[in-house]
Amino acid sequence: MEDEYLNDKMDEAITYVKAAVVDDTRVMRPLVDAALGGIDPLTDPERMETVTKHAVLFAAALVARRTLDIEEDRIDGLESDLFDAVQVAYNRGAEEWATLNYPAWKERLEAGRKRWIERERE
């Protein structure tokens, strides 16, 4: 499942890179020139095609990785928000519901409630 998801993201990234980079000669031309070491791409079209292909794949991999990083950050944020909401419910008496639905969080929830009670006493 994860490999399929990563492949989908890579395909999206390749499409994006082709549209945003390859079609823009201001970006691609210096890269191809540097990779070919001053060889005229018109005299060696196969080498130019290879360089372009690898440049696109590299850029797409960077885009895909960044997309995944952003999505992982969003997921982490949502998990944090969920935990905070469950903590509030737990603190206000929904212990059974919280431990039934989130049994792995029981110790963290109890520690959070103890801190909450201490702050309320101050």
C-alpha positions as CSV (number, residue, x, y, z in Angstrom):
1,M,0.0,0.0,0.0
2,E,2.8,2.4,1.0
3,D,4.8,1.6,-2.2
4,E,1.7,2.2,-4.3
5,Y,1.1,5.5,-2.6
6,L,4.8,6.5,-3.1
7,N,4.6,5.5,-6.8
8,D,1.5,7.7,-7.2
9,K,3.3,10.6,-5.6
10,M,6.3,10.0,-7.9
11,D,4.1,10.0,-11.0
12,E,2.4,13.2,-9.9
13,A,5.8,14.7,-9.3
14,I,7.1,13.7,-12.7
15,T,4.1,15.3,-14.3
16,Y,4.7,18.4,-12.4
17,V,8.4,18.5,-13.1
18,K,7.9,18.0,-16.8
19,A,5.4,20.8,-17.0
20,A,7.3,23.2,-14.7
21,V,10.9,22.5,-15.5
22,V,11.5,20.6,-18.8
23,D,9.3,23.0,-20.8
24,D,11.1,26.0,-19.3
25,T,14.3,26.3,-21.3
26,R,15.6,28.8,-18.7
27,V,15.8,26.0,-16.2
28,M,16.6,23.0,-18.3
29,R,19.1,24.4,-20.7
30,P,21.9,25.3,-18.1
31,L,21.4,21.9,-16.5
32,V,21.8,20.0,-19.8
33,D,24.7,22.2,-20.8
34,A,26.5,21.4,-17.5
35,A,25.7,17.7,-17.7
36,L,26.9,17.5,-21.3
37,G,30.1,19.3,-20.5
38,G,29.8,21.7,-23.4
39,I,28.9,19.0,-26.0
40,D,26.3,20.4,-28.4
41,P,23.1,18.5,-27.6
42,L,22.1,18.7,-31.3
43,T,25.1,16.5,-32.2
44,D,24.4,14.0,-29.4
45,P,20.6,13.8,-28.9
46,E,20.8,10.4,-27.2
47,R,23.0,11.8,-24.5
48,M,20.8,14.9,-24.1
49,E,17.7,12.7,-23.8
50,T,19.5,10.6,-21.1
51,V,20.6,13.7,-19.2
52,T,17.1,15.2,-19.4
53,K,15.5,11.9,-18.3
54,H,17.7,11.6,-15.2
55,A,17.3,15.3,-14.4
56,V,13.5,14.9,-14.5
57,L,13.6,11.8,-12.3
58,F,15.9,13.5,-9.8
59,A,13.8,16.6,-9.6
60,A,10.6,14.5,-9.4
61,A,12.1,12.5,-6.5
62,L,12.8,15.8,-4.7
63,V,9.2,17.0,-5.3
64,A,7.7,13.7,-4.2
65,R,9.8,13.6,-1.0
66,R,8.8,17.1,-0.1
67,T,5.2,16.3,-0.8
68,L,5.4,13.3,1.5
69,D,7.2,15.4,4.2
70,I,4.4,17.9,4.1
71,E,1.7,15.2,4.3
72,E,3.6,13.6,7.2
73,D,3.7,16.9,9.0
74,R,0.0,17.3,8.5
75,I,-0.7,13.9,9.8
76,D,1.5,14.6,12.9
77,G,-0.5,17.8,13.5
78,L,-3.8,16.0,13.2
79,E,-2.6,13.3,15.6
80,S,-1.6,15.9,18.0
81,D,-4.9,17.7,17.8
82,L,-6.7,14.4,18.2
83,F,-4.7,13.6,21.3
84,D,-5.4,17.0,22.8
85,A,-9.1,16.5,22.2
86,V,-9.1,13.1,23.7
87,Q,-7.1,14.5,26.7
88,V,-9.8,17.1,27.3
89,A,-12.5,14.4,27.2
90,Y,-10.5,12.2,29.5
91,N,-9.9,15.1,31.9
92,R,-13.6,15.8,32.0
93,G,-14.8,12.3,32.9
94,A,-14.7,10.3,29.7
95,E,-12.1,7.8,30.9
96,E,-13.9,4.7,29.8
97,W,-14.5,6.1,26.3
98,A,-11.0,7.3,25.9
99,T,-9.4,4.1,27.1
100,L,-11.7,2.0,25.1
101,N,-11.0,3.9,21.9
102,Y,-7.3,4.8,22.5
103,P,-5.9,2.1,24.9
104,A,-2.3,2.8,23.9
105,W,-2.7,6.4,25.2
106,K,-3.9,5.4,28.7
107,E,-0.7,6.2,30.6
108,R,-0.2,9.5,28.7
109,L,-3.8,10.5,29.3
110,E,-3.5,9.7,33.0
111,A,-0.3,11.7,33.3
112,G,-1.9,14.6,31.4
113,R,-4.9,14.6,33.7
114,K,-2.6,14.7,36.8
115,R,-0.8,17.8,35.4
116,W,-4.2,19.3,34.6
117,I,-5.5,18.7,38.1
118,E,-2.3,20.2,39.6
119,R,-2.7,23.3,37.4
120,E,-6.3,23.6,38.5
121,R,-5.3,23.6,42.1
122,E,-2.8,26.4,41.7
